[in-house]
Amino acid sequence: MKNTSIAFKNIALVKEIESPENPGGLEKRVGLTPLDVGQLTSSGLNVFVEFGAGLGVGFEDDEYIKNGAKLQKADEIYKNKEMIIKFKGPSLESISQMRKGSTLFCMAHFDSFPARAKMLEDNEINVIAMEEILESPKVQTSEQILARVGMATALKDFIKNKTIKDLRIFIIGRNERLAGAVRRAGNRNPKSLNMLYEDISFDELKHTDKNSMYFYDSKSFNDKNSLISKIKQTASKVFDLHAFELENGIEAIYNYKEKHKPFEFGLRRIECLHVTGRAGARYGIKLLQENKPNLDIKDAKVVVLGYGNVARGAIHEIYNQGFKNINILGRTQTAEENIEEYLKDVDLVVNGAEIPKEIRGITYLVCNDHLKRVIPKGSVIIDLVGGSQTNRSAIEAVLDCTFLTNPHFVQDGVTVSALWGWPMLGMMKESAIKYSSQIVDVLIKREMLIDGIGALSSGVKRALVCGPFK
């Protein structure tokens, strides 16, 4: 049965064109796929699609028509619409075409484009920033909880004995369970945190003393080098997540859920952070191979700043490409007195760490002085966070994001890239499909954004960055 009391009844899906974050109009992704438009029209919505909106990622106009959409030209698409859906922020010219009191649903990035934000406010356009919508409450799977509890158990004695600050943690191999354990380990501020490729040999290990811990998951780890048995003969601690799961998993997950009620907000609801990390790291490796053709990347020194979702995507890609040792830097390692040791002789730096808004533009994790004095010529820095002159990143050299028109630059012999829209590098259609499904989920399923500005759920209300206007 169709809903006849929908607040946002007439929806415009507009084409990506040149805008402040899309110079040259090279961003071709569309906010909704034809199939997802079909879900909206089946729910009683009138969806108007701009001609050619999906052509850049392979969706023909006829596909939208078959799913109940009506096609309109650029000079018609904004007229008489309650909601405008656009993937990236709008062009400045289009703002005056929007009806006062209408709602723009897009990746708004207000902090990075304050002049455009002021134009939207002056024109009384409600803006819901896709990137600001969060889960409410926070959702954690049993696998994620297992990873957290497993690592917490492994670190229990080190924390109790106050030796965590001297502990070197090595994660052997990579899967999603171990990826979750990385975050828990990083939050405990050990001396160092590394991910080792699974075929690393015992002779390649640099630390096997009592201040070293090796954490692995026998559920997926193929120990063809008999690495674990050799480490067990040293003073290092060894912890198997799968063995912990078999012995204590069900009880540990239950106890965690009983003691930890869900937070009010969780992760971003509309995101491709993991893909962003993978695409950025892939590009960084490509640049590194071009800059240092004689370097065996398996032996390259790589550091990843942060261990959140985007950084974990980078770690995933770097691991898959066979790097033997990934240095994962958290608060302790990125401190001013420690970070130079990691940047010395580095080949690839990937930044996935955000710094608090109040110190952006004041404090940097990788400074220009590091490029001049510490980081070798030919090395590569990939900034996955990016920013602008009003919203700086943790990489001082990045004054603004780079774009596909000029994706990287060289400063003091070091190649730097901070691309706005990393998934555009080879993952454009896949990321468009993922974003589209998440947008539909927010519109007509879990959050029911379609019910209007006056009925926003708590996870969406915080994303109303401009308005409310009627």
N, C-alpha and C positions, 0 to 999 in steps of 0.2 A: 504494500500500500504506500502511495506517495505521500510525502510530508508536505502539507500545504501551508505550514506556519514557519517556514525557514526564514531567518533574518537575512541571510545572504543568498538571495534567490537567483540573481543574475551575476554570473562570474565571467570575467575576461581572462583568458590565457594568452599572454602577449609574447611576442618574439623577442629574443635577445638581440639587441643592437648595441652600437657603440655607447658607452656610458663611462663615468669616471673610473670604474674598476674593470672596464672592458674596452680598452683602446683598440681601435681597428675592428671592433666587433668580432673578434676571433673566438669568443665564447659562443658555442653553438648549442649548448644544452637547453632543453625545454623543461619547464616546471612540472608538466604532467604528460604521461604517455597516453596514447589513444585508449588503451584498455582501462586505465585509471580514470580517464574522462568518462568512460562508459559507466563506471561505478557511481560517479557523481550525477550523471543524467538519469540513471536508474533510481536515484534517491530523490528525484523531483527537481533537480537544479537545471537551470538554463545555462549552458556553458557555451561561450563564444570564443572561438579560437582564431587568432590572427593568421592570415594566409602565410604558409611557409614556416610556421613556428617550430615545427619538429623536423624540418628537412635536414638540418645540420647534424642530427644524430639518427637519420634514417627513418623518420616517421612521416609518411605521406599525408597530405591533406585529406585524401579519401578515407584514410583509416580513422581520422577524427570524425568525419561525417557519418561513417558506419556505426560509430559509438555514440551517436546522438548529438554531436556538436554542430553549431552553426558557424560558418567561416565569415570573417569580416576583414576589411582592409585596415591598414594602420590608422587612417583618419577616422575610423568608426569605432575601433576596439575599446576605447576608454569611455565612450558615451553611455550614460545611463546604467552603469554597472555598480553594484554594491561592493563587490570585491574584485580586485585585480591581482592575479597570481603571476609572479615573475620570478625567475630563478635568482638573478642578481638584482642589485638596486637599479632604480630607473634612470633613464637619461634625463638631463635637466629639462630638455624641451617638452618631455611628455608630462611633467608634473602639472602644468597649466591645463592639460586636457582632462585631467581627472576631476570628477565631480566632488565638490566640497562635501565632507562627511563620509566619503567612500573610504574603503579600507584597502590598503596595499599590503600584500602578504609576500614578503621577499627576504633575501639575505640583505639586511639593511646596513649593517656595519656603520652605525651612527657616529661612533667615536673616530672613525677613519675619514669620514666625509662630512664634517660639521656644516659646511656651506649648503650642501644638499639637504641635510637634516633641517636647517633653518627654512629652506624653501618649502619643504613639505609641511612644516608647522605653520608657516605663513599662509599656505593654501588650505589649511585645515583638513589635511589628509591623515586619517588614522593609519599608523604603520605598525604591523606586527612583524617583528624580526624573527625569521625562521631560526637563526642561529642562537637565539636567546630562549627558545622553548625547552623546558626541561621535563624529564620524567617527574611525576608527582603521584605517589611517593616513589622513592628510589627502588629500582628493581635489581635484585641480585639472584642469579641462578645458583643451584646447588654446586655446580662445578666451580663457579667463582668463589663461593664460600669455602669450598674444600681447599682451593689454592691458598687463600688467605690464612685459614686455620692451620694448614700444613706448614706453611713457612713460619707462622707464629710459634708453632710447636718446636720447629727446628731451632729457632732463635731463643727459646725460653731460657736456657741456662746462661747464654751469653748476656742476655739482658739482666737476669738475676745477679750475675757476678760482675755486672758493669764492665764487661769486656767487649761489648758490641762495637765500641769506637775503634777497636783494634782488629776487628774481624774482616777478612776478605771473603766475600761470598761469590761462589762460582756456580752458575746454572749451566748444567750440561744438557745440550739439546734444546729443541724448541717445540712446544705445542701450545694450545690455548690455555691449558691448565698451568703450565709453567709461566706463561705470559702474565697470568694473574698473580703468581707468586712473586714475580719481579717487583710489582708495585708495593706489595707488603714489605719486601726486603728493603726497597729504597726508602720507604717511610720510616724505617728504623735507624737510618743514618749510620750504616756500617762504614768501615774504612774505605772499602771499594766494593763494586758490584760489577760482575762480568758475565756475559753469556758466551759459552764455548761451543764450537761446532762439535757435533757428536762423534766425528771420527778423529778427534784430537788424540794424540798418543800421550802416554804417561811421561815420556821424556820431554815433551813440550810444555809440561806444567812447570810454572815458576815457583809456586808456593804450595807446600804440603806440610806445613807446621800446624801447631795447635790453634793458631789464629786464622785458620782457613777452613771453610766449610764448602762441601760439594753437594749440590742439591739436584736431583734428577727424578725422572718419572719412568720406572721400568715398564709401564704399560705401553710405551712407544719407543723406548730407547733400545737400539740394537748395539750392544756392547761388544762389537767385533774385535776390539783391541784389548779386551779384558781390563779395561780401565778401572772399573769400580773395585775389583778385587785388589788391584795394585794400590789404589788410594787407601783402602781399608788397612793396609799394612803400614801406613804412615800415622802421624799424630793428628791428621786432619779429621774433622767430623764428616760423615757421609749420611745423607738423608734421602730416602726413597719415598716420593709422594704416593706412589701406588701401594706400597706396603702399608703406609699410614692409612690409606683409604680402605684397604681390606680389613685392617685391625680396628680402626676407630672412626671410619668415615661417616657412617650413618649417625652415630651418637654425636660426633663433633659438629656436624652440620645442624642437627636438632638443637644442641646446646647453644650454638651461635645464634640461631634464629630466636631462641627464647630470651637471650640476653641482649640482643641488638635489634631493637625495633627499627623499622625502615625510617630513613631520613625523609624530611618533607620533600626535598628535591634530589634528583639523581642526575643522570647523564643527559646530554643533548638528545632531543627526540628526532631532529632532522639533521643528519650528519653523514658524512663519508670520511670520517677522521682516519680510519684504518687505511682506506684506499689512498687518502692524501699522503699519509706516511710512506706507503709503499711506492707511490709514484715519485715523490720527492727523492727518496733514497735511490731509486732506480736511475733517476736523472743524475744524481750526484756521482754514482758509480760510473756512469757513462762519461761524465766530465773528467773524472779522475783517470780513467783509462786513456782519454785523449791527452791529458796533461802529463801523465807519467806512463808512457807505453811499455816501459821495461819493468814496471812494478807488478809483481804477482799479488793480485788483490787478496788472495787467501792469507797472505802475511802482512797485509796493510794494517796500519794503526788507525782504528776508527773509534770515534767517541760519539755517543748519543746523549744529548742533554735532555733529561726528563724521562719519565716512564709512564706517562698517561696514554690515552688511546692513540693519538697521532704518533707519538714516539714509538709505541709498540708496533704500529704499522711499519715504521722505518726499520725497527729491529727485525721484524719478520722478513722484509725484503733483503736486508743485508745478510741475515743468516742464510736465507735460501740461495744467495749467490756465493756462498761458500767461505765467507770471512771466518777465520778460525777463532778470533777473539774480539768481542764487542765490549767496549768500556761503556757502562751505563752510569751516567752522572746524575746524582741527586743534590740535595742541599749542601751536604758536607763537601762533596767533591767539587762543586762549582763555586765554593767560597773563594774569595780573592786570593787567599794564601795557599790554596790547593790547586786551582784550575790550571796554572801554568805547567804543572808536571804532566797533565794529560794532553795539553796542547803542544808540548815539546815533541817534535818528530811526528806529529799527527799527519795523516794523509787525508782523512775525511772527517768532517765535523757535521753532525746533523742536529739541528736545534728543534726540540719539541717542547721546550719549557717556556711557560708563560710567567711573566713577573707581575706583581701587583700593580694595578693602575696608578697608584699614588707615587710609584718610583720609576715608572716608564719615562724614558728620556733623561733620567738622572743616573740610574744604575744599569750596568750592562754585564752580562756574563762573559761575553767575548768582546773585548775592546779593540779599538783601532790600533792601540799600542801592541796588542798581541799579534796582529797581522804584520806589523812592521818588525817586531823583535823576536817573536817566538815561533809562529806558525811558518813552516817551510814554504818556499816558493813552489808553485804548482799544485799545492794542496787545495782542497775544495771545501767550502762551507755551504750547506743547504739549510736555509731557515724555513721551517715548516709553519711557523707562526705568523711571520710577516708583520706588516704594520704600515703606518704612515707617519708623517712628521708630527701629527697630533696624537699618535697612538703607537709609540715606538716599540720595537721588539727587543729581545735580549741581545741581539747582535748589533753592535754600534754602527757597523758599516751600512746597515740596511736603513736608509732614510725613508724609502717607500718600497712597497712591493714591486717586483719586476713583473713583466707581462710577456706573453708569447711573442710580442713584437720585438722584444729584446730581453730574453729570459735570464741572462746572467751578465755580470760585469767583473772586471779584474781590478783589485785594489792591492797595492804593494805586492804584486806577484801572486796573490791568492784569488782564486775564482769564487765568487759569491753569487748565490741565486736565492731569491725569496718570491717565488712565483705566486701570483694571485690565481688560485684555481689549479692546484697541482694535478687533479684527476684529468684535466684536459690533455695531459701528456699520455695518450694511449688508452685511457680508461674513461673516455667521455660518455659513451652510450651506457656502459655498465653503471656508472655513477648516476646518470640521469634516471635510469630505471629505479635505482635504490631510493634516490631522493623523492621521486614521484610517489612511490608506495608509502613512504613516511608522511608525505604531505596529505595524502588521502586519509591515512590513519588518523592524523590530527584533525582533519576537516569533519569527517563523518563517522568516525569510530570512537576511539578512546576518549579524545578530548572534546569532540562535538563543537569545534570552533564555528561551524556553519550556523549555530544557533544565535550568533551575534556578539557584539562588543559587550552587551550587558550581561552575558552569561558565560564569561570566560572562566575556564578552570584555573586553578592556582598555578599550574605549570605553564599556561599560556599567558595569563594576566601579566606576569613579570616581563613578557616579551612585547607588551604594548609600549613601544618606545616613543610614540608620538600620538597624542590624543588623550582621552576620547573627545571626538567632535561629533556632532549630530548634523 
